Every structure is written in C-alpha cells, then in structure tokens.
Amino acid sequence: MMEINNGAGQGRAQLLKCKGESWFLCGLGYGKWRFGQIRGNTKKVQRMVQADATMNRLPVISRFAALCLLVIFVVCGGYGLNTLFAPHLIRAAGDHLSIAKVAQRQADFAATPLLVVSGMDSEREFKFITHLNAPWRGLMAESFANGFPVEAIVGLKLWDDAAADGDMVQIRSAGYTETLLLSDVPRNVYIPIILGVPVVIRGVHAGRGGGITVSVAAQRALTADEALWQNYPRKGFVGQEGKSLALPLLREGQTVELLLRPQGKEDL
C-alpha cells in the first residue's frame, strides 16, 4: 500500500514538473512573440516617420524642379524668338562708347568726303524698278516721276557696328525713303541717288541706349538676273566693295549726310 502511495506521489511530482516546464516554455514563447511584436511595431513606426519626412521634402523638391523648368523654358524660348524674329537682338546690352571712340568716329567721317559706289546701267535700272515689290516699287517710281535727276541706283550696306541692341535708321535719297532695323549683320539696300546730292541718314530709335551706331559700305552692283528677279542677298558681308565707314554717333531724330559717287565719276 505504501509503495502504491509513493508511486502516485512521484507521478504527481513528475506531472507538476512537466506543467512547470510547459508554463515556462509558454511564457518564454509569449515573451519572444511579444518582443517581436513590439520590435515590429517600432520598425513600422520608424518607417512611417521616414515616409512622413520624405513626403515633407517632396514639395521643396517639386518647387525646385518647377523653377528649373521655368528657367529652361524662358532661356530656350528667348533664344528661339531671338533667332526667328530678331537675330542677335535680345543678347545685346546697348551701345556704350567712350568719349574717345565717339570723337574718333566723328573725325574719321569728316576725313571721308564721299563714298564711292557701283552703279547700274539703264537696262538693269529699268528691270530693277519695274520688278520691285510694293511699296518700294511705288516709292522708287514716284522719285523718278517727280522729275528728280536720278544719276544711278546704287547699293549700300548698313549695320550696327557696336551692339546689336535694336537701333533703327531711316535712309532718304531722291525722294525714296526706307527705314531699317539694324543688327550686326549688314542690311543690303539699293537706292536712287542724285549726283552731288548727299544721302540723308536719320536716327529713328536708339535701341537700349547709348545712341545709334551705324556703319556703311558700298555694295556691288546687281547683275541683270538679280535686277530682274530681285533675288539678290538682302543680308551679309558678301559683295562689299571697299572699306566700311563708321558714321558719327546719332541720337533719335538726328541726321547725317553722306555723299555717294558712282565709280568713274569721282571727280564730278
């Protein structure tokens, strides 16, 4: 009987021991799970904080990117407009000549009594006038109809020799008038002249300030085909004859007179 009781007691002790170990294991497992859950929540919170910080930085990045795009758009758009509609105009900052340079221009012009140019024969003159585009055809024909003793039709180059800032001049000769927007690329014009009567060049617009800086040079005579079809180059340095001449610095409304003489008649 005592042996049975001792066996039962040992069995209960062993059962309690097993239950204790199970509770310990269960507690240990629960602790690990709870620690993992807390750690996971901590990482989740950290990720949320990082995401919030990233979201807070997005508006700053977006504003910076938008500003960069705006600057690129303005620069490219300005360059495109400059190239298409007003070459070399937007980049200029105005004419700023020193007193010495202004005086030198005046002295060089005073030392040049006339500018020798090439004329055209009567046949090419007739072709040129009758095939001009309006309104130049009407202006040229009117100068002839008014009885001006036109000596020849000659070519000139005019350009801004300082900064291509939008200077404008008007050229008048033998009843013919034309207004030109100057750039650093010469404009080629053909005008009637009266022997012994100077061409008048008047300052119209001073661009971005500093006065109107314009140089002139003789342009070669037109060929028969160019006079007939009006397909001569309107711009460029090609076809220049002789040296260029810088005119005195002009103000708006101020005029300067330039005497032109066809080749072979310099002494007349």
Salt bridges, closest charged atoms under 4 A:
ASP121 OD1 - ARG124 NE 3.31
GLU123 OE2 - LYS127 NZ 3.37
GLU151 OE2 - LYS265 NZ 2.22
ASP161 OD1 - ARG105 NH1 3.03
ASP184 OD1 - HIS88 NE2 3.79
GLU226 OE2 - ARG220 NH2 2.69
GLU252 OE2 - HIS205 ND1 3.43
